Amino acid sequence: MSSPQAPEDEQGGDPPGDLRSVLVTSVLNLEPLDEDLFRGRHYWVPRSHRLFGGQIVGQALVAAANSVSEDVHVHSLHCYFVRAGDPKVPVLYQVERTRTGASFSVRSVKAVQHGKPIFICQASFQQVQPSPMQHQFSMPAVPAPEELLDSETLLDYYVRDPNLLEKYQVGMNRIAAQEVPIEIKLVNPPTSSQLQHVEPKQMFWVRARGYIGEGDIKMHCCVAAYISDYAFLGTAVLPHRRQHEVHFMASLDHSMWFHAPFRADHWMLYECESPWAGGGRGLVHGRLWRQDGVLAVSCAQEGVIRVKPKVLKSML
C-alpha cells in the first residue's frame, strides 16, 4: 500500500528485514474468510486470562483498513468492549462499509465469538489533505530512551530489591515471564518505596519489537492501536494501591485520533494520565509523541475498576 512516510528515526537505521515484527507476521495478521469477513487468533493473553483489548482493537482496524482504498488512512476510531473475550477460540471480524465518500469513509466492525458480539468499532478514514491550520501541545521534556533502563532490567532490579514487599515481587516475576511483543522504557520509574503511592500519571517510551518498515502507514496505525491499550487503564489505579487491591479491571470503551505519520517500530513517548475515577470506573487520556516532538496519536479510554480494601496485618 502506498502512503505518506513518517520521518526516519534520527537515532539509527532500520534493523534487518529478517527481524520482522511478530505484530505484523502473527498478532495482527488476519485470515480472510469472505469479503469483509476475517478471522483473528491470539498470541498473548494477559494475567487476567481474557483477551488483550489492544489486540482486538488492532485486529479490528486491520479488518477495516482492508475495505478502503490505498489513498485513505484512519484518522479516528471509537470502540466498545461489550463482552469478555474467550482466548481459547478465534474472533470473527465482520466489516460493514457504512459510507464511502470523496474525502471521508466510515467502516463499522463487529467482533464475534460464540455467535455473540464481544466488541464493536467504528473507524473513519480520510484522504491526505494539506491544512494551513495547524497547532499542537508541546511534548514533555524527558530523557531519551537510550538513557533509560529497558523493562526487563528494571523488573530485575525491583525483584532483587530486599525492601520490596513479597507480593510485589510475585507480581513483578509474573510480569517478567510474559512475552510481550513491544518494548517499554519507563520515564522516572518509581523506587520500591514509591510503588505503593504515585500520581495518576505515567510516561514511557514504547515501540514494537522487530521491524515493520516505512511503506505502509496503515499497519503502523494498527500496531499503535495494539500498543495504546497496554498499561493504559492501570494509570487510574496508581494512586490507590496503598489502600486498595484491584479485584477486577476491564476496558469499557477506547478511542483514538491519528494526527501525523509515524513509525510504530521507532520509539514513541506514551504520556498517560487519569483526570478522574469514581462510580466503579476510571478515565484515562493518552498521547503518543514521535521523538522529534510531533504529536502522532491521542487516546482516551474508560474502564470498570473494582477494588477491595487491603487487609492490614496485625502488628502483634
VMD Tcl script that draws the C-alpha trace (Angstrom):
set ca {
  {0.00 0.00 0.00}
  {1.33 3.44 -0.86}
  {1.16 6.03 1.90}
  {2.79 9.13 3.34}
  {6.06 8.26 5.02}
  {6.99 9.04 8.58}
  {10.40 10.57 9.28}
  {13.30 8.19 9.81}
  {14.47 7.59 13.37}
  {17.32 10.03 13.94}
  {18.90 7.67 16.47}
  {19.68 4.92 13.96}
  {18.64 2.95 10.91}
  {16.22 0.09 10.47}
  {17.02 -3.41 11.72}
  {17.43 -6.17 9.12}
  {14.26 -7.27 7.36}
  {14.56 -10.82 8.69}
  {13.69 -9.46 12.14}
  {10.11 -8.77 11.05}
  {7.86 -7.82 13.96}
  {5.64 -10.62 15.25}
  {2.89 -7.99 15.44}
  {2.86 -7.98 11.64}
  {3.55 -11.63 10.91}
  {1.23 -13.14 13.52}
  {-0.59 -10.99 16.07}
  {-2.33 -8.63 13.63}
  {-2.34 -10.98 10.64}
  {-5.96 -11.86 9.85}
  {-7.23 -14.79 7.80}
  {-9.72 -13.64 5.10}
  {-12.80 -15.89 5.01}
  {-15.06 -13.93 2.66}
  {-15.49 -10.35 1.52}
  {-15.27 -8.15 4.64}
  {-15.11 -11.21 6.90}
  {-11.89 -12.14 8.73}
  {-10.70 -14.49 11.45}
  {-8.13 -13.50 14.06}
  {-6.22 -15.64 16.54}
  {-4.49 -14.84 19.81}
  {-0.81 -14.81 20.60}
  {-0.54 -13.16 24.01}
  {-3.04 -13.31 26.87}
  {-2.51 -11.11 29.96}
  {-2.67 -12.34 33.53}
  {-6.42 -11.69 33.58}
  {-6.80 -14.67 31.18}
  {-9.07 -12.53 29.00}
  {-8.26 -11.34 25.50}
  {-5.97 -8.33 25.39}
  {-8.09 -5.36 24.36}
  {-5.29 -3.82 22.29}
  {-5.15 -6.92 20.12}
  {-8.89 -6.75 19.44}
  {-8.67 -3.05 18.56}
  {-5.64 -3.63 16.34}
  {-7.18 -6.61 14.54}
  {-10.46 -4.74 14.03}
  {-8.56 -1.84 12.48}
  {-6.71 -4.26 10.17}
  {-10.09 -5.61 9.04}
  {-11.48 -2.12 8.47}
  {-8.36 -0.96 6.61}
  {-8.68 -3.88 4.20}
  {-12.01 -2.47 2.99}
  {-10.80 1.01 1.96}
  {-8.60 2.23 -0.88}
  {-4.87 2.80 -0.52}
  {-5.16 6.60 -0.65}
  {-7.18 6.94 2.58}
  {-5.91 6.47 6.13}
  {-7.57 6.17 9.51}
  {-7.95 9.43 11.43}
  {-10.17 8.23 14.28}
  {-11.76 5.16 15.79}
  {-14.26 4.63 18.59}
  {-14.80 1.23 20.20}
  {-16.86 -0.51 22.87}
  {-15.97 -3.75 24.60}
  {-19.35 -5.38 25.19}
  {-18.38 -8.88 26.38}
  {-15.28 -10.55 27.74}
  {-13.32 -12.30 25.01}
  {-12.50 -16.00 25.16}
  {-8.77 -16.58 24.47}
  {-9.40 -20.24 23.62}
  {-11.26 -19.56 20.35}
  {-10.66 -17.28 17.34}
  {-12.52 -14.00 16.78}
  {-14.57 -13.30 13.65}
  {-14.44 -9.70 12.39}
  {-17.39 -8.56 10.27}
  {-16.88 -5.27 8.39}
  {-19.75 -3.06 7.24}
  {-18.96 -0.41 4.62}
  {-21.09 2.26 6.26}
  {-20.07 5.09 3.95}
  {-17.52 5.68 1.20}
  {-17.22 9.37 0.42}
  {-14.94 11.61 -1.63}
  {-12.84 12.66 1.40}
  {-14.03 10.52 4.31}
  {-15.07 6.88 4.59}
  {-16.58 5.11 7.59}
  {-16.35 1.42 8.42}
  {-18.12 -0.45 11.19}
  {-16.56 -3.61 12.60}
  {-18.17 -6.22 14.82}
  {-16.05 -8.83 16.59}
  {-17.93 -12.06 17.29}
  {-17.30 -15.13 19.45}
  {-19.74 -17.96 20.22}
  {-22.30 -16.22 17.98}
  {-22.36 -13.01 20.07}
  {-20.62 -9.66 19.62}
  {-17.79 -9.04 22.06}
  {-16.63 -5.75 20.55}
  {-17.91 -3.06 18.18}
  {-15.90 -0.37 16.47}
  {-16.36 2.50 14.04}
  {-13.33 3.79 12.17}
  {-13.20 6.87 9.95}
  {-10.69 7.19 7.11}
  {-9.62 10.34 5.28}
  {-7.72 11.18 2.13}
  {-4.49 13.04 2.93}
  {-5.18 16.76 2.68}
  {-2.97 19.82 3.28}
  {-4.09 22.17 6.05}
  {-2.94 25.75 6.70}
  {-4.46 25.48 10.19}
  {-2.12 23.59 12.49}
  {-1.24 23.56 16.20}
  {-0.38 21.05 18.92}
  {0.65 20.81 22.57}
  {4.35 20.68 23.38}
  {5.97 17.34 24.06}
  {7.13 16.87 27.67}
  {10.86 17.21 28.27}
  {12.03 13.71 29.24}
  {15.22 11.64 28.96}
  {15.76 9.95 25.62}
  {15.00 6.19 25.52}
  {18.69 5.43 25.05}
  {19.31 6.87 28.53}
  {16.75 4.66 30.30}
  {16.68 1.07 31.51}
  {14.66 -1.41 29.50}
  {11.69 -3.03 31.22}
  {13.47 -6.37 31.72}
  {16.42 -4.75 33.51}
  {14.11 -2.60 35.61}
  {11.97 -5.55 36.66}
  {15.08 -7.50 37.62}
  {16.20 -4.54 39.76}
  {12.83 -4.44 41.56}
  {12.71 -8.19 42.14}
  {16.21 -8.18 43.67}
  {15.43 -5.24 45.98}
  {15.33 -6.68 49.57}
  {12.98 -3.88 50.64}
  {10.31 -4.80 48.09}
  {7.26 -6.47 49.64}
  {6.87 -10.14 48.76}
  {3.54 -9.67 46.98}
  {5.14 -7.07 44.69}
  {8.00 -9.47 43.98}
  {5.48 -12.12 42.93}
  {3.71 -9.65 40.65}
  {6.99 -8.47 39.12}
  {8.06 -12.05 38.39}
  {4.75 -12.72 36.65}
  {5.16 -9.61 34.50}
  {8.75 -10.57 33.65}
  {7.58 -14.01 32.49}
  {5.20 -12.54 29.91}
  {6.31 -12.46 26.28}
  {5.01 -9.06 25.22}
  {5.69 -8.07 21.57}
  {6.51 -4.45 22.47}
  {9.49 -2.80 24.15}
  {8.97 -0.37 27.04}
  {11.23 2.04 28.93}
  {9.68 3.83 31.89}
  {10.38 7.52 32.40}
  {11.09 8.29 36.06}
  {10.41 4.74 37.32}
  {9.36 4.71 40.98}
  {11.63 3.32 43.66}
  {10.45 0.27 45.59}
  {9.22 2.56 48.40}
  {7.17 4.59 45.91}
  {5.43 1.66 44.23}
  {2.51 1.88 46.64}
  {1.68 5.53 46.10}
  {2.19 7.61 42.97}
  {0.21 10.17 40.98}
  {-2.32 9.00 38.35}
  {0.22 9.78 35.63}
  {2.93 7.83 33.85}
  {5.15 8.19 30.81}
  {7.08 5.53 28.97}
  {8.87 5.10 25.68}
  {7.37 2.30 23.62}
  {7.88 0.63 20.25}
  {7.09 -2.65 18.53}
  {9.67 -5.40 18.84}
  {11.15 -6.12 15.44}
  {10.92 -4.40 12.08}
  {7.76 -3.11 10.40}
  {9.17 -0.77 7.76}
  {8.11 2.59 6.43}
  {5.98 1.63 3.45}
  {2.54 1.10 4.98}
  {1.22 3.71 7.41}
  {-1.96 1.64 7.81}
  {-0.03 -1.15 9.55}
  {1.76 1.33 11.80}
  {-1.65 2.67 12.87}
  {-2.86 -0.87 13.60}
  {0.26 -1.56 15.69}
  {-0.27 1.74 17.54}
  {-3.82 0.62 18.31}
  {-2.37 -2.54 19.86}
  {0.22 -0.56 21.82}
  {-2.26 2.07 23.04}
  {-4.11 -0.30 25.38}
  {-1.02 -1.62 27.15}
  {-0.91 -0.43 30.81}
  {-3.30 2.38 29.84}
  {-6.23 1.84 32.22}
  {-3.82 0.95 35.00}
  {-2.88 4.64 35.16}
  {-6.14 5.27 37.05}
  {-5.16 2.74 39.74}
  {-1.71 4.13 40.53}
  {-2.64 6.47 43.44}
  {-4.89 3.87 45.11}
  {-2.51 0.95 45.56}
  {-1.75 1.77 49.18}
  {-5.36 1.44 50.37}
  {-6.92 -0.92 47.83}
  {-6.30 -4.08 45.87}
  {-7.68 -4.33 42.35}
  {-10.31 -7.08 42.24}
  {-11.38 -6.60 38.62}
  {-10.38 -4.25 35.82}
  {-11.54 -4.21 32.19}
  {-11.87 -1.71 29.36}
  {-15.33 -0.40 28.50}
  {-14.51 1.83 25.55}
  {-11.47 3.04 23.64}
  {-10.98 5.96 21.25}
  {-8.04 7.08 19.15}
  {-7.27 10.06 16.91}
  {-4.38 9.85 14.44}
  {-2.71 13.18 13.72}
  {0.57 12.64 11.86}
  {2.51 9.79 10.18}
  {4.79 7.78 12.49}
  {6.76 4.58 12.76}
  {5.44 2.20 15.42}
  {8.76 0.32 15.33}
  {10.58 3.51 16.38}
  {10.49 4.85 19.91}
  {7.43 6.95 20.80}
  {6.69 8.57 24.13}
  {3.37 7.45 25.64}
  {2.11 10.12 28.03}
  {-0.79 8.78 30.14}
  {-2.89 10.47 32.82}
  {-6.15 9.80 34.62}
  {-8.16 13.00 35.25}
  {-10.98 11.20 37.07}
  {-12.04 7.97 38.76}
  {-15.32 7.17 40.51}
  {-18.51 5.17 40.27}
  {-16.51 1.99 39.80}
  {-14.92 3.44 36.66}
  {-11.70 5.19 35.67}
  {-10.99 7.58 32.80}
  {-7.58 7.83 31.14}
  {-6.14 10.08 28.45}
  {-3.02 9.36 26.42}
  {-0.74 10.98 23.85}
  {1.82 9.23 21.66}
  {4.71 11.52 20.66}
  {7.33 10.96 18.00}
  {10.90 11.53 19.11}
  {11.05 14.73 17.07}
  {8.27 16.24 19.22}
  {5.36 15.72 16.80}
  {2.09 14.61 18.39}
  {1.20 11.47 16.44}
  {-1.82 9.96 18.25}
  {-4.27 10.90 21.02}
  {-6.17 8.24 23.00}
  {-8.92 8.03 25.59}
  {-10.41 5.11 27.48}
  {-12.87 4.41 30.26}
  {-12.90 1.15 32.12}
  {-14.54 -0.61 35.03}
  {-12.31 -0.87 38.10}
  {-13.45 -2.81 41.14}
  {-11.29 -2.70 44.23}
  {-11.41 -4.03 47.75}
  {-9.76 -2.56 50.87}
  {-6.44 -4.03 51.82}
  {-6.43 -6.10 54.98}
  {-3.80 -4.71 57.34}
  {-1.70 -7.34 59.04}
  {-1.70 -7.34 62.80}
  {1.35 -5.81 64.42}
  {1.23 -8.38 67.22}
}
mol new
graphics top color blue
foreach p $ca { graphics top sphere $p radius 0.5 }
foreach p [lrange $ca 0 end-1] q [lrange $ca 1 end] { graphics top cylinder $p $q radius 0.2 }
display resetview
